[in-house]
């Protein structure tokens, strides 16, 4: 990631078979003939044709870092399947090193479990060309600021190399990175965030909650209390961003506290926000606290942009239609 942050039928009247099944006037098939026919048929059934399909498995994961690490390794070693990891209900998985990267389709049912960094400095999860579905899980205290991968992007989750993320009923809190304190999504990668909360995450540069130059859809979620030293305390995107009924509130950044479509160093991006609330965000002097647009397109549909400081959208380099104040 750069500065900008993939038969038989019944006998009829015309039946000419005898009692032994041979057609009248034709030589009777011998046992040898039958054996030859069976052998010919068997020869066409190659080992490849008989190879079993890779079945998706559900793997219960005991409440330990080692068990979780081993389960991910197992799921990554079964091409053609989409294994499900069932985490121990309510368990706190205390992590001392980054978990194995997700390289295949994997479903993680968190069951209210927490994945938290307790030593060192590393992001919690990397989706490296795989497809991660993550449900009902808390990810906390990830720290990618020292990572050489993707310029230290994605404190909790990095989605890269065409990988994909489907996040639901999850909480990402108190994670840190250079870009994307909570989540970083690289170009060519999609992420869908539903019924989730990103809170208290921070980025030294852009995207306190989320940074993206991929495709991100946020629905029925909350981005709150996130901070960024650059643009987009809540979210910074130079890709495609869609926000449906969600709250982007109480975030802080130097350039824009709420939503940044484009960043000072990289123009562009398309953001569409519908039936949402962007309020009580703050930015540095002379910058819009609510919505910032640099050379891209922002569409606000039935969305409240209010009570941001020092303004909602004033001094945005490019227009933010529908935003007042």
N, C-alpha and C positions, 0 to 999 in steps of 0.2 A: 504494500500500500504506500503510495507516494504522499507528497504533501497534501494532495487532495483527499488526501487523507490516506474459470465452469467442464347250405339249406336244402333243405330238401323240400320238394313240393309234392303235392298229392298226385297220384297217377291219373292221367287223363286218357281220353280216347285215343290220343296220338302217341301215348307213351310206348316206347319200344324196348324198355328195360325188361330183363328177365328177373327171376326171383333173387338172383345173386347180385343184382344191381348193374350187371354189364349190359351194354347196349347190344341188341341182337345184331349179329353180323360183324361185331367188333371183338377183338381178342379180349379175354377176361384178364383183368388186372391181377397180377400175382402178388404174393407177400413181398417179393423182392421189389416189384414196382412201387408198392406202397412205402416200403422203407426208403427207396430212392426219393420219392416225392417228399416224405417227411424230412429227409436230409437236406434237400434243396430248400424247403421252407425254412428249416432251422438255420441254414447258411445265411439267409437274408436277415436274420435277427442278430445284428451285430451287437457287441457289448455297449456301444454308444446308445443304441436304441433302447437297451434295457436299463441304462443307468438311471438310478432314482433321481427325482427332482429334489432340489434343495428346499426343505421345508422350513418355514419360519418357526422359531422356537420361543417359548416364554421362559426366561431364566430368572428365578428368584435370586435376589442379591442380598446376602447377609450384611449386617450393619458393621462393615469395616472397609477401610480404604483399599486394602488388598483385594477383597471380594469384588468391589466395584471395578477396580482396574482389570482384574481377570475377566470379568463379565464383558467389558467393552472389548478386550482383546479377542475373546471367543466370538462375539458378534461380528467383529471386523474380519474374521477368518472364514466366513461362510458366504462367499459370493452367491448371488441369486436369491438370497433370502432377506427378510427384514425382521430380525429378531427383536423381541421385546424384553427389556430389563425391568423387572418389578422390584423397586427399591423397598427396603424394610420400612414399614410404616412409621413415620415420625422420627426416623433415625437422623442423627447428626454425623454425616460422613466428614471426618476431620482430615483434610488433605495436606500432605507435606510436599508433594510435587504435582505438576500438571498432569491431568488425566490423559490417556492415549487419545490421539486425534480420531475423530469419527470419519472413516473413509468409505463406509457403506451405509445403506439405509438402516437406521436403528431407532427404535421407539424406547423412550425412558419414561415409565410411569413412576413419578416420584412418591406418590402416596403421602405427600406432606413432608418428605425428607428434606434435609438441608445439606448442600455441598459447600463447605467453607474452607478457605485457606487458613492454615494455622501456623505455617512456617514458610520461610523463603519468600520469593516474589514471582508469581506466575499467574496466567489467566486460568480460569477453571476449565473451560472446554474450547476446543478448536474443531470446527467442522471443515475438514480438508477434502473437498470433493464428494463427501458423503451427504446423507440426508438425515437430519436429526429432528425427531418429533419429541419434544420435551414437555411433560405435563406435570402440574401440581408439585413443583419443586422450587426450593429457595436456593439461589446462588449468591453467596456473599463473600466479601473481602478479597475478591480476585485482584491481582495487581500485575498488569502487563507493562508497566512503565519501563522496565529494564529489558524487555524482550526485543530480540533482533528480528523476530518474525513480524512482518507487516508494520514496521516502525512502532512497535509497541501498541498496537491497536487492539481494542476489545478486552476490557478488564475481566468481564465474566465470560463472554462468548465472542469468538472470531469466526465468521463464515467466509470461506475463501475457496478459490479454485473451482468455481461452479457448484459448490456445495449449497445446501438449502437448510433453512431452519423453520420449523413450525412450533411456536412457543404458545402454550395455553395454560391459564390458571397458575402462572408462575410469578415469583417475586425475585427481582434482581436488585440487591441493595448493597451500598457501601463498597462498590468495586471501583477500580482506578486504572487509568491507561493514559497514554499520550493522546490517542484519538479514540473516541467511543468508550467512555467509562463503563457503560453497561454492555453494549453490543456494537460490534463493527461488522459491516457487510461490504465485501469487496465487489468490484465491478463484475457483472455476469452471474452474481449470486442473488437469490431471492430469500426474503425472510417474511414470515407472517407472525404477527404478535397479537394474541387475542386474550381478552380477560386477564391481563397481567399488569403488574406494577413494576416500574423502574424508579427507584427512589434513593436519594443520597449517593448517587454515583458521581464520579468526577473525571474530567479529562484535562490534561495540561494544555491541549490545543483545542480541537473542535469536537462537539458532540458529547456533552456531559452524560446524557442518557444513551443516545444512539448516534453513530456516525455512519453514513452510507454513500457509496457511489454505485450501489446495486439497485435492487427493487425491494422496497419495504412497504408492507401494509400493516397498519396499526388499527385495531378495532376494540372497542369496549375496554380500553386500558387507561392507565394513568402514568404520566411522566411527571414527577414532582420532586422538588428539592435537589435537583441535579445541578452541577456547576461545570463551567468550561472556561479555560483561560483565553480561548479564542471566540469562535462563533457557535451559537446553538447550545444553550444550557440544557434544553430539553432534547432537541434533535437537530443535527446538521446533515443536510443531504445535497449531493450534487448529482444524484441519480433520479429515480422515480419514487416518490413518497405519496402514499394514500393514507389518510387518517379519517376513520369513521367514528361514530360517537365515542369520543375520548376526551380526557382532560390533560392539557399541558400547562401546568400551574406551578408557581413558586420556584421556578428555575432561575439561575443566574449565569451570565456570561459577560465577557467584555464587549463583544460585538452585538450579540443578540441573546436575550435570556430565554426566549421561548422556542421558536422555530426559525432556523436559518436555511433558506433555499439558495444554495450557492454559498460560498465562503469568500472572504476577501481575496484570497490567492487564486481561487478557482471559480469562475462564473458558470452559471447554468444550473440545470435541475428543473424538475417539474413536480410541484406539490399540489395535491388536491385535498382540501380539508372540508369535511361535511359534518354538520350537526355536532360540533365539538366546542370546547371551551379553552381559549388561550388567554389566561389572565394571571395577574399578580407575578409576572416575571420581571426581571430587571437586567439592565445592561449598563455599560459604562456611559459616561457623559457623551452626548451627541449621537448615540446609537439607539435604534429602536429596541424596546424591551420585549415587544410581542412577536412581530414577524419581520424578518429581514429577507430581502430578495436581491440577489446580485446576478443579473443577466439571465434569469430563468423565468418560469411561469408559475404563478401562484393563483389558485382558484379557491375562494372561500364560499362555501354553500351553507347558509343558515348556521354560521359559526360566530360565536361571540369572541371578539378580541377587545379586551377592556382591562382597565386598571393596571396596565403595565407601565414600568418606569424606565427611563424618563419619558417614553412615549410608547404608543402602540406600534406605529410603523413609520413615524416621521424620520427623515434622513436615510431611509432605505435607498440604496443605489438605484434600484429599479422599482417600478410601481407595484403596489400590493392592492389590486382592485378589491373594493368592499371593506377595506380597513380604514378607519377614521381615527385621527388623533395620534 
